[in-house]
């Protein structure tokens, strides 16, 4: 059997190490024998392989000849020739154990897995079978950790799944199997983020990521659940905010709608949020109407500003003013500032157009930069009204095409109060009724 490793790496020394250091390293390796449960035969074979490498590297003449061989292999410049050690079949498990100790976990796992397959599989119940199975489990766990450190989470999950299948087939090491299952479970959020963040062209990978996301939510007991002790609500919210920008609007609508059917109030709100974004981006008012109906039927507290925003996008100005007043605090509502602000920014300028499936003359909003500016201010103004009554002003055509720098109808130099400026990013963790709502929808 050939091991893809040289004597230096097998013993754990550098090519510049002198003979005395080689012997000291040998003694240290012999003193630190693995204690995971390998048979005495395997441990004795491991010690013999280490002594053979130390004898060669401490003999000046043999070492010089061996280094010449390594230089000849390296000088070819081809990947087909690599340094390797030929060991007898009786010591192959010990050789694989030394490969694992040298950091070649993936290679050790693959070789051990092959040796456990027919026709080279050892006899049932033999010490060689037990040692190979134990080695495969340890190498699998170490290889997955290496991949995880390299942020190759799917590769780590693949190795763990292969290791679990092997141990289940062998019917051994139940404790090792539980450790692999736990490690695979902890990888789930990282795998989701890895897969859903890929390009939209990688449809199969993204679909797998969405399936894993649903598995993660189901394991937690739903979007509002908290039954996963290793992934509490705070960690889940942070994770969810990380992945939302990578989800398309349609993916969000589909996911949240399915979770809402299971009784999740948060999912119902997020589905309405995504539908509103989809309707605005794709110029489909029927989606906004669906989102409004969904959100209003939910009867949740504190959603009046969001209902008002949807009504503004649908051209229902008076209803929006009413919802703004309902959602404003008592001192602000007494000033009438939400309604004045709604009229001042010119949101009532709609074009009467008959929409498919709507009565003739139904008002549809002008889908332009003015509407986009309004949509960016979905929350009611939280400050006091300006001291001066705004005067009508016609914005220049160039400015209207680019989108106004100030709300239409306000005089030059006007700026909202500090509290109002804070509302320009509408759905923030501080003012959203749902902790996972603030992220803007992903790409359409």
PyMOL commands that set and color helices and strands:
alter all, ss='L'
color gray80, all
select helices_A, chain A and resi 7-11+19-31+40-58+60-75+89-101+105-115+127-149+153-170+174-196+203-219+233-244+249-261+265-281+285-298+304-313+317-327+330-335+337-344+369-375+397-402+418-421
alter helices_A, ss='H'
color red, helices_A
select strands_A, chain A and resi 2-3+85-86+351-352+363-364
alter strands_A, ss='S'
color yellow, strands_A
deselect
rebuild
show_as cartoon
